[in-house]
Amino acid sequence: MEILYKSTRDNSKKVTASYAITKGIAEDGGLFVPEKFPSLDISLEELSELDYKGVAYEVMKLFFTDFTEEELLYCIDKAYDSKFDSKEIVPMSYVDKAYYLELFHGSTIAFKDMALSILPYLMKVSAKKNNINEDIVILTATSGDTGKAALAGFAGVEGVKIMVFYPKGGVSAIQEKQMVTQVGDNVKVVGIKGNFDDAQTGVKNIFADKEFNDLLNKSGYRFSSANSINIGRLIPQVVYYAYSYANLLKNGKIEEGDLINFVVPTGNFGNILAGYFAKCIGIPINKLICASNENKVLYDFFESSVYDRNRDFILTTSPSMDILISSNFERLIYLSCGCDSNKNKELMKELSEKGSYKASEEMKKFIDESFVGGFASEKSVSSRIKNVYDKTGYVLDTHTAVASAVYEQYKDATEDDTTTVIVSTASPYKFTRAVLSSIDGIDHKEDDFVLVDKLCALTGMAIPKAVSDIREAAVLHDTVCGKDEMEEEVRKFLKL
């Protein structure tokens, strides 16, 4: 079955997966969604017999139907190799009555590696399929993890340039050091004076600037994105939901057809939306529990049906979730209103102009069938890190701790004993200061790399190569600009 893609803001045009991957975002500013959801064409029992690469092929072939088997296997083989420090790619740990799906065993120790390891290869094949001769310029806004994973994936890739914008002062010291030490003639990293939403809005505005895009095309370039707005990043994330179910089935933790829950620390809504896509193709998922930090715009929506970004932006110890405009939520809104692109466009216009919109009762009912919202305060996140460590010796990063704390609240409120997987999105070593302070109760003032050694000494957790490699690395990117100067920085980078 051929799967084509439509924009969430215009149903009239259908495009192939490879075209959608090279574009990143639709010309009308909407996001690409499949016109219909395919179904797994092997049984869950058969799926459980496959390794991660095998599951990746079975899932991705359903969505990327204009890729040949040879092309897709090439992309998968190149992506999921020795850059991951676990043969399983995504090992699972059973801790305190829940399974933790560890998505941080890749080269940048965050879950973004799962998709950004394959996106460069998908994009390379897609460009060839669509006879694209211009150089592709990847523009990406990051709240901390996407940036480094995208830089690592695209550095040195011929025919591609990548530029990453991040909120200066709004990411952890380790996250920033990972980005600003990135080598490569085709990469550029810029801090902005603002928050992630400012960076994300700036990138979207550049994508939407027709005059600038015309200049770009005349100069031999075209824009694309490595954010989860790109369908080529979202679909690979569906894989680990399918794989985790298959893993539980293989190990006798569930029976075929049993429903399971996932708890997902959520900012831009891409990770948890991938879980919903997994449910749509036939993975037996009961509830997707959306865990927010104190920037709880999504939790408030689940409670009130109103999406309202008109609020204070809070810097938390889980910076990758410090987001008030969750881009991928637009895809769910589109699906919830019966794929009515005009209705969705109207709501997105309200969000842009007024900062809020209200979902209808029918839309909310659709969403509530699969999603539950929860949020964790900074205090409860810190307490959860300490409690889990004291009880089990297992170390949570701050984002995973948000999910773990929300799951405890959910269990207390519902007494739901469904087998549950908590999606663990980053190594504790990316947020050493907050993690160490939570465990030992000390307000640490030392350099972050001193704290890396202290956390290692305390917990016995091996220091990841990704952290060791940047300890003494030279800073290569020190540009900082205002949020209104982002386009000018792009011009400088491309010498336009």
N, C-alpha and C positions, 0 to 999 in steps of 0.2 A: 504494500500500500504506500503510495507516494504521499509524503507529508510536505505541504507548503506552508508558508508563514505569512501572516497579516500583521499590519500595525494596529496597536490598541486604539489608534485615533483615526483610522481609515480602513474600512473593510474591503474597499473596492479592488485593491491591488494584492495579488499573491506573488510571493517570491520563493525561490529555493532556499534551502538551509545554507548553502555555501554563499549565496548572495547576502543573506541576512548576517552571516558571520563577518563578511568583509565590510559591510555597512556599519555594524555595531548598533546604531540607532536609526530609526526610520526618518525619512526626509521631513515628515510632518511633526517630528519630535516625539512620536510614540515609540513603543517598544514592540519588538517582534514576538508573536506568539504563534504556536502551531494552530492551523485551522481546525484541527481535531486531534484528539489524543489517541495514539496507537495503543495496542495491548501487547504485553509479553507473548511471544509465540513459542515459549518453552514453559514447562511446568516449574513450579517453585522447587520441587525436588531435584529436577535437572539443574536448575540454577544453583542449588546448594553444592553441587559437585564441581563447580567452576572456581578458578582462582580469580583474583581481582581483575586481571586483564580480560578473562573470559566473560565476567559479568559486565565489564565496561563495553565490550563489543555487543553483547546481547541487548543492552540498553540503548547505546548510541546509534546502532543501526536502525532502530525504530524511528528516530527523530531526524537523522542525517541521511535521508534516503537517496540523495543525489551523489553520495560518496560510494565508490566501489568498495567491495570487501578488502581488496588489497590496500586502497588508500586509507581506510579506517584502521586497519590493523597496523599499518605503518605509523600512524599518529599515536596509537595506543602503546605500541612497543617502544617508541622513542620517549614517551612521557613517563611511563611507570617502570622505571629501571633502577639502577643502583643509586640514584640520587635520593631514594627513600632508604632510611636506615632500618627498615623492617621488611622482611620478605613478604609479609602479609599486606604490605602497603598501609592498611588501616587496621591495626590490632585493636582488640576490645578487652577492657578490664572490668571485672565484676567487683564493685565497691559499694558497700553499704546498701545492698538490695537494689542496685541499678547497674546497668551496663554502660560503660563510658567508651564511646567510639572515638578513638584517638586519631584525629586528622592532622596531627602536627609532626609527622615523621618525615616530611619532605625537606628540601634544601633550605627553606626559609622558616621552618618550624611553625607554620600556621596553616589553617585549613585551605587557604587560597591556593596553596601548592597543588591541591587535588585537581583544580581546573586550569590553573595557569601553567602547569607543566605541559598540558596538551594544546592549549589555545594557539601558541605559535605555529604548531604543525597543522592544526585545522585551518588556520588563516593562510598559511603558505599554500596548501592544497586548494583552498577556496579561491585564492587570487588567481591561480593558474586556471581553474575551471571557468572563471568569469573573464578571462583574457585581460586581466588588469596588469597594465605595464607601469603605472605610476608607483612611486614609493608610497608605502602605507605609513601614515603618521598616527601612532597610538597616543591618544590623549586620555589621561586617567586621573581622577581625583581619588584620594585614599584617606581613610580614617586610621591608617597605620599598617595594615597587613597586605592589602592588595598591591600597594606601591612596590614593595620589595619583591614580592612574588612575580609581578609583571616585569619588573626590571630584570630580574634573574632569568625569566623565560625568554625575553626578547633581546637581551644584550648580545650583540654580535650577529643577529639574524640579518642576512642580506635582504635589502629592499624594504627594511622597516626602520623607522625611527620611533622612539618612545619618550614621552614627556610626562612626568608625574608631578602633580600638585598635592601638597599635604598641609594641614593646618599647623603653622609654626607654634610650638608650645602645646599642641593638642594631641601629641602622640607620646609614647614612652621613650625614654632615652635610648633604649636598645633598638626600638623600631626606627627611630630617626637615624641612628648610627648605621643601621643596616642599609638605609636608602642613600645617605649622603656619601657613603664610601663605594657605591656601585661603579665599577669600571665599565668601559665600553664607549667607543666613539659615537655610537648612535643613541646614547641615553642622556637625559637631562632631568634633574630633580630641582623643584622650586618650592620653597616654603611660602605660604601666604599669610598675611595678617588678617586672620579670620578663622572661622571654624570649618568643619567638614562640609556642612551644607553650603557655605559660601564657595568652597572649592568645587563642589559638585554642580552648583548652579552656574558657576563660571564656565566650566567645561561644556555643559549643555548649551549655554548661550553661544559659545564658539561654534559648536556643531550646527546651531540653527542660523548662524550668520551667513546668508547666501552670498553676499558680496565677498566676504573673506574666503568662503569655499571656492568661489569662482577664481579668485587670485591663486589659491592653493593648487587648483587643477591646472591652471595655465603654467604653473611653476613645476609641474610634474609630481604633485603629491595628492593624496586623498586621505581623509580622516577615517579612523575607526576607534573602537574603544576596547579596553581590557576589563572594564568594570562588569559587574554581573548584569548590567543592562544588555550586554552582548549575549545572544542566545548560545554562542559558542563557549561561553563560560558557565552558563546556567545548566545546560544539559549534562556536562560531565559531573556536576554535583549530584545529579539524580542517582548516579551509579552507586555512591556509597550508602545510600538508603537501601537500595536493592541488595547490595552486598552484605550489609549488616543483618538484614532479615535472613538471607541465605546462610550466613555464618551461624546464627542462632539455631536455624533448622538443622544444619549439618551437625552441630554439637549437641543435639537433643534437648535444647533449652526450650523449644517450642515445637508444636506439631504443625504440619502443613495446613495453612489456612487460618491459624491462630492470629488474632489481631495484636498489634503491639503499638505502643506510644513512642513518640520522639519528643524530647525537650531540646529546644534550639535557642541558644543565646542569639538575639536578633537585633540588627541595626538597620541595614539597607533592605532586608527582607528577601534577599536572593537565596540564602542558604535554606531557610525554612520553606520557601516556595519550591525549591527543588524537591523537598520532601513531599509536597503536595503533588507535584508532577509524578513522583514515584507511586503515590497512591492511585493516581489516574491511570497508570499503565498496568495496575494489577497487584501492587505490593499491598498486603493486608495491613493497612495502617488505621488505627482507631482515631487517636487525637494527635495533632501537632500542637505542642504547647509552646507558645511564643513567649520567651523570657526576655523582658526588657530590664535595663538598669534605670536609674532615676530620670533619664530622658524617656519617659514612658508614654510617648505619643501613641504607640500601637496599643498598649494596655488600655489606655483611655478610650481608644476607638472600640475595642472589644466590649468595653463596659457601656459605652454611650451611643455608638454608631456614628460619632462625630470624629473626623480626623482634623485636628487643630494644631498647627505648628506655631501658633501665636503664644509663645511661652518662653521662659528663660532657658537658655542653653546651658547645661550643667557639665562641667569637666569632671569626669569620674575616673576611677582606677581601671575601668574597662573601656578605654578610649575608642576601640574599634566599633563600639556600639553607641558612641556619642553622636547621634544622628536624629534630626527632627523631620527630615523629608526622606522617607524610605522609598527610594525609586521603584523597586520591584513590586511594591504594594499596588502600583498601577496595574500590573498584570492580573492580580487577583481581583481588583475592582472591576476590570474589564470582563473577566470570566463571571463574576457575581451578578453583573447586570445583563446576562444572557448574550455576551459578546456584542453588545450594542456600542459600537465605536463612537457614535454621536453622543450618547449619554456619558460615556467615559470621558470624552473630550470636554464636555461641559463641566464635569466634576474637576478635571485637572485645571481647567481655566479658573474655576473658583479657588482652587488651592493656590494657584499662582497669583491671583489678584487679591483675594481676601485672606488667604492663609488657612482656609478651612473648607470643609464640605461635609454634608451629612448623607450617609447611605440610606437607601430605602429599607423598609422592613423585609422585603424579598431578598435584597442583597445581603442583609445582615444574617438572615436565616440560612442562606447558602453558605456563608463564611463560617457560621457557628457549627455547621455539620462536621467540619474538619478541624477547626482551630479553637484554641483556648488561650487567653492572655493571662500573664502574670508579670509581676515586677519585683525586684529586690533592691532594697536600699543599700547604700555603701556599708552601713553597719552590719547588715545581715550577710553581705558578700564576704566581708572580713571574718565574721564569725563562722561562716560555713567553711572557709578555707582552713581555719584552725580546728574546727570540730572534726572534719574529715581526716585531717592529718593526725590529730591526737588519737582518733579511734582506729585508723587503718594504716597510717603511714603513707597514704596516697596524697600526692600534691596536686592541687587544682590551680590553674591560672585564674585570673580574675573574671574572665568572660565565662568560662566553664562553671565557675562558682556562682555566677548569676543564675545560670540554668539549674544548677544543683539546688540552690536555695529556693527557687521558684517551684521545683519539683516537690520539695518537702512541704511547701505551702499547699500545693495542689493535692497531694496525698491526704493531708490533714483535712482539707475541705471536702474531698469527694470520696475518700476511702477506696479509690480506684486501685486495684491490685494488678492491673494489666502489666505484662512484661514491658519494661520501659528502657529506652536507650537515651542517654544524655549525650548530646553531640559536643565533644570536647574540641575546641577550635584552635587552641594555641598552647605552646610550651610555657610552663611557669617561668622559664628563663627570659621570656620576652617582657615580663612584668615583675622583675625580681624584687624591686623595692616594696611594692604593695603586698606581694606574696609573703616575703620574709617578715615584714612588719605584722602581718596578720597572724603568722605562726608564733613569733616570739614576743609580740607586744611592744616592741621597741620602735621608736620613731627614728629610723635610720637616716643619717645625714651624709654617709660616705658616698663615694663614686659608685655608679651602678655596677661597674665591673668588679669592684671590691665586694659588692653584695652578691654578685654571681658566685664568687668563691665561698662566701659565707653560707649561701643557700646550699651549695654542694656539700660543704662540710657538715651542715646540720642534717640534711636529708639523705645524703649518699647518692642522689640523682646525678647521673653523668652530665657534664656540661656539653651541650650540643656543639657540633663543629661550626654551625652557623654563627654561634656566639663567639667561640674561640677565634674564628677567622677575622672578625671585625675588631677585636680587642685593641690591636695596634694599627689598624688600617688607617690610611690617610683620608681626610675629608676632601672629596673631589667636587662637591656641589655645595655652594654656600649662598646661592641666590635667594633673596627674600623679596617679595613684592606685595603690593596692595591687591585686594580682591578685584579691583577694577583695572589692574595692569596685567592680567593674565594673558590676554590676547597679544599684548606687546612682547611679552616674554616668548610666546610661540613664534612670533615674527623674527625675533633675534635668533632663536634656536635654528630656524629654517633659513635664516639669511634672506628674508623676503623684504 
